[in-house]
Amino acid sequence: MKSTFYVSKLTCEGCTCGHCAQMLMIGLKCHMDIQKVTPNYKEKTLEIEFEKPMNNRKLISFGRQKGYEMQLLENE
């Protein structure tokens, strides 16, 4: 499955300051059910490819745990 989320705090490509989305990106990339995470910093979106048992609700919850609100835009 693949979903696209709007993340308002998606900034600082390559940054390690901890104030941007790098902690979210690292956490998502390390999750065993997530295959690929593609950020678009200009549009402030994340495209996430994943397999079950991961789902959109779990992704949004994970984002909240990291301090980021994620809004579902597209789901394939």
C-alpha positions in Angstrom: 0.0 0.0 0.0 1.0 3.6 -0.5 -0.3 6.7 1.2 0.6 10.4 1.0 0.3 12.6 4.1 0.6 16.4 4.6 3.0 17.2 7.5 3.2 20.9 8.3 6.5 20.6 10.1 8.3 18.8 7.3 11.3 21.1 6.9 15.1 21.1 7.1 16.2 18.4 4.5 19.3 16.7 5.9 19.1 18.6 9.2 19.8 16.9 12.5 18.5 19.7 14.8 15.6 17.6 16.1 13.2 20.5 15.6 12.2 19.4 12.1 10.9 16.2 10.7 14.1 14.2 10.8 13.0 12.3 14.0 9.8 11.4 12.3 11.6 10.3 9.1 14.1 8.2 11.0 11.4 6.5 13.0 9.3 5.7 10.0 12.3 4.3 8.0 13.2 2.0 10.9 9.8 0.5 11.2 9.7 -3.1 9.8 6.4 -2.7 8.1 7.4 0.4 6.2 9.1 -0.2 2.9 9.8 3.3 1.7 9.4 7.0 2.8 9.7 9.7 0.2 9.6 13.3 1.5 8.7 16.3 -0.6 9.9 19.3 1.4 8.5 21.9 -0.9 5.0 20.5 -0.7 5.4 19.3 2.9 4.2 15.8 2.1 5.4 12.3 2.9 4.7 9.4 0.6 4.9 6.2 2.6 4.9 2.7 1.2 4.0 0.0 3.7 2.6 -3.5 4.2 0.1 -4.9 6.6 -0.4 -4.9 9.5 0.6 -1.2 9.2 -2.3 1.0 8.2 -3.0 4.8 7.9 -4.4 5.0 11.4 -1.2 3.5 12.9 1.0 5.9 10.8 -0.9 8.9 12.0 -0.6 7.7 15.6 3.1 7.1 15.2 3.5 10.7 13.8 1.6 12.1 16.9 3.9 10.1 19.2 6.8 11.9 17.6 5.1 15.3 17.8 3.9 15.6 14.2 0.4 15.9 12.9 -0.1 14.0 9.7 -3.1 14.5 7.5 -4.0 11.8 4.9 -4.1 13.2 1.4 -4.1 10.1 -0.9 -4.3 6.4 -0.3 -3.6 3.7 -2.9 
